């Protein structure tokens, strides 16, 4: 049992999952599906991208590696442009953790790996974002730019029959808008999150992605202390503890990767003699 803030009750963690995420339980636990393709058949949404920031952290400085790994991880949950968004978001976080990175360099790294409608949507939204002066006025322009790629339509809570279906022409709305707000804010954490939250529609997901990328750019010091305190109290969750575990895991994985690389290099050097 865990505390679920939006329900204000203690309940099983499963109750916090939306239907697209409960698909994981159905397909992997009950149907025993192959994890590599279990996401096929699920509604296409931003769910897999929402939890892919740790893959970016594990591949800090290597957007291409983060993208490839996230695409594999997301296969158990999503397909089509939902899976693509997960890969590109992980790449954005990895790019943001590169020393000297900027909002623009993060977007450029995202576009290097992005495919199909996801690439087109990011390019369209970010082109418009560069013309915006402040997050408080940017929302309508970013929405207009992403509209041709979004399948949900203007009535967000009542999507039409074309919504959530696989397509090479479309993209989730959340990631392009998050990257757009990142550009509008110049990579600054507070303004990125405020722009995302006030955009409307799936604002929590946009803020999740924009905040993760901006946080990776600026580090913990960029996150307002009062926000950390309020979220910690409201969610009854120690936000620092999982971050510290993640840092330890990243260091361990890097060390194992280095050992594997050294072993591979030794084999190649023997073959080249």
C-alpha positions in Angstrom: 0.0 0.0 0.0 1.3 3.5 -0.9 -0.1 7.0 -0.4 -1.7 8.2 -3.7 -1.9 12.0 -3.5 -4.5 12.5 -6.2 -6.9 10.0 -4.5 -5.9 11.1 -1.0 -5.9 7.4 0.2 -3.5 4.6 0.7 -4.0 2.0 -2.0 -2.1 -0.6 -4.0 0.3 1.0 -6.5 -1.7 -0.5 -9.4 -4.4 2.0 -8.6 -2.1 4.8 -9.6 -1.6 3.4 -13.1 -3.7 4.5 -16.1 -5.2 1.9 -18.4 -2.3 2.1 -20.9 0.1 1.4 -18.1 -2.0 -1.4 -16.7 -1.4 -3.0 -20.1 2.0 -4.0 -18.7 0.4 -6.1 -16.0 -2.0 -7.7 -18.4 0.5 -8.5 -21.1 3.6 -9.4 -19.1 2.2 -11.0 -15.9 -1.1 -12.5 -17.1 -0.6 -13.1 -20.8 3.2 -14.0 -20.5 3.9 -12.0 -23.7 7.4 -11.6 -25.1 8.6 -8.3 -23.5 10.3 -7.2 -26.7 6.9 -6.9 -28.4 4.4 -6.7 -25.6 3.7 -3.0 -26.3 2.1 -3.8 -29.7 -1.7 -3.4 -29.4 -1.6 -1.0 -26.5 -3.0 2.5 -27.1 -0.2 4.8 -28.3 0.5 7.4 -25.6 3.2 9.2 -23.6 3.3 6.6 -20.8 6.6 4.9 -21.7 8.3 8.3 -22.1 7.2 9.4 -18.7 9.6 7.0 -16.9 12.5 7.0 -19.3 14.6 9.7 -17.7 16.7 7.1 -15.7 17.8 5.6 -19.0 19.1 9.1 -20.0 20.9 9.3 -16.7 22.6 5.9 -17.2 23.8 7.0 -20.6 24.8 10.6 -19.7 26.6 12.3 -22.5 25.6 9.7 -25.1 22.2 10.5 -26.6 22.5 7.7 -29.2 23.1 5.0 -26.6 20.2 6.4 -24.5 17.9 6.3 -27.5 18.8 2.7 -28.4 18.4 1.4 -24.8 15.1 3.3 -24.2 13.6 1.9 -27.5 14.4 -1.6 -26.2 13.0 -0.9 -22.7 9.8 0.7 -24.1 9.0 -2.3 -26.3 7.2 -4.0 -23.3 4.8 -1.0 -23.1 4.5 1.0 -26.2 4.8 0.8 -30.0 4.9 3.4 -32.9 5.3 7.0 -31.9 4.8 6.3 -28.2 7.9 4.1 -28.2 9.7 6.6 -30.4 9.0 9.4 -27.9 10.5 7.3 -25.1 13.7 6.9 -27.0 14.0 10.5 -27.9 13.2 11.7 -24.4 15.9 9.5 -22.9 18.3 10.9 -25.6 17.3 14.5 -24.5 18.1 13.7 -20.9 21.5 12.2 -21.8 22.3 15.2 -24.0 21.4 17.6 -21.2 23.9 15.9 -18.9 26.7 16.6 -21.3 29.1 19.3 -19.8 28.4 22.6 -21.5 25.0 21.5 -22.9 22.3 24.1 -23.7 18.6 24.0 -24.5 19.5 24.3 -28.2 22.1 21.5 -28.1 19.5 19.2 -26.4 17.0 19.8 -29.1 19.6 19.2 -31.8 20.6 15.9 -30.2 17.0 14.9 -30.0 16.5 15.6 -33.7 19.6 13.5 -34.6 17.9 10.4 -33.3 14.2 11.2 -33.8 12.3 9.5 -36.6 9.2 10.1 -38.7 6.4 12.2 -37.2 8.2 12.6 -33.9 11.1 14.3 -35.6 8.8 16.5 -37.7 6.8 17.5 -34.6 9.9 18.5 -32.6 11.3 20.5 -35.5 8.0 22.3 -36.0 7.4 23.2 -32.4 11.0 24.2 -31.6 11.1 26.4 -34.7 8.1 28.3 -33.3 9.5 28.2 -29.7 12.6 30.2 -30.8 10.3 33.1 -31.7 8.6 33.2 -28.3 9.7 35.7 -25.6 8.1 34.2 -22.4 6.4 31.0 -21.4 3.3 32.8 -20.3 2.5 33.7 -24.0 4.0 30.7 -25.7 1.3 28.1 -25.2 -1.0 28.9 -28.1 1.8 29.1 -30.6 3.3 25.8 -29.5 -0.1 24.2 -29.6 -0.7 25.4 -33.2 2.7 24.0 -34.2 2.0 20.5 -32.7 -1.6 20.3 -33.8 -1.0 18.6 -37.2 0.9 15.8 -35.5 -1.5 15.2 -32.5 -4.2 12.6 -32.8 -6.2 13.6 -29.8 -7.8 16.7 -31.2 -9.0 19.9 -29.5 -11.3 18.1 -27.0 -8.5 16.5 -25.0 -10.8 14.5 -22.7 -12.9 13.2 -25.6 -10.5 12.0 -28.2 -11.8 10.9 -31.6 -11.6 7.5 -33.3 -8.1 8.3 -34.8 -6.6 8.9 -31.4 -3.9 6.6 -29.9 -3.5 4.6 -33.1 0.0 3.6 -34.5 1.2 6.0 -37.2 4.5 7.1 -38.8 3.0 10.6 -39.4 2.0 11.5 -35.9 3.7 12.2 -32.5 2.7 12.5 -28.9 2.0 16.1 -28.0 3.9 16.1 -24.7 7.6 15.7 -25.8 7.7 18.3 -28.6 5.9 20.8 -26.3 8.3 20.0 -23.4 11.3 20.7 -25.7 9.6 23.8 -27.0 9.1 25.2 -23.5 12.7 24.3 -22.7 13.8 26.5 -25.6 11.4 29.3 -24.6 12.9 29.2 -21.0 16.5 29.1 -22.2 16.9 25.8 -20.3 15.9 27.4 -17.0 14.1 24.9 -14.7 11.5 27.1 -13.1 10.2 28.7 -16.3 10.3 25.4 -18.2 8.1 23.8 -15.6 5.8 26.8 -15.3 5.3 27.0 -19.0 4.6 23.3 -19.2 2.1 23.3 -16.3 0.2 26.3 -17.7 0.1 24.9 -21.2 -2.9 22.8 -20.3 -4.0 19.5 -21.8 -1.6 16.8 -20.5 0.3 19.4 -18.6 1.6 17.0 -15.8 3.4 14.9 -18.4 4.8 17.9 -20.3 6.1 19.2 -17.0 7.6 15.8 -16.1 9.6 15.8 -19.3 10.5 19.4 -19.4 11.5 19.4 -15.8 13.6 16.3 -16.2 15.5 17.8 -19.1 15.9 21.2 -17.5 17.0 19.5 -14.2 19.6 17.5 -16.1 20.9 20.7 -17.6 21.1 22.7 -14.4 21.4 20.1 -11.6 19.6 19.9 -8.3 20.5 23.5 -7.4 18.1 24.7 -10.1 15.1 23.1 -8.5 13.3 25.6 -6.2 13.6 24.5 -2.6 10.0 25.4 -1.8 8.8 23.2 -4.7 10.8 20.3 -3.4 9.4 20.7 0.1 5.8 21.0 -1.1 6.0 18.0 -3.4 7.8 15.9 -0.7 5.1 16.7 1.8 2.2 16.3 -0.6 3.3 13.0 -2.0 4.8 11.7 1.3 7.8 10.6 -0.7 11.5 11.1 0.0 12.5 12.6 -3.4 16.2 12.6 -2.7 16.5 8.9 -1.8 15.7 7.5 -5.3 18.0 10.1 -6.8 20.9 8.9 -4.7 20.1 5.3 -5.6 20.0 6.3 -9.2 23.4 7.9 -9.0 24.9 4.8 -7.4 23.4 2.6 -10.1 24.7 4.8 -12.8 28.2 4.7 -11.4 28.0 0.9 -11.1 26.6 0.4 -14.7 29.4 2.7 -16.1 32.0 0.6 -14.3 30.6 -2.6 -15.8 30.4 -1.0 -19.2 34.0 0.0 -18.9 35.0 -3.5 -18.0 33.1 -4.9 -21.0 34.7 -2.4 -23.3 38.2 -3.3 -22.1 37.5 -7.0 -22.6 36.2 -6.3 -26.1 39.2 -4.1 -26.9 41.6 -6.8 -25.8 39.9 -9.3 -28.1 40.0 -6.9 -31.1 43.6 -6.1 -30.5 44.5 -9.8 -30.5 42.6 -10.3 -33.8 44.4 -7.4 -35.4 47.9 -8.7 -34.7 
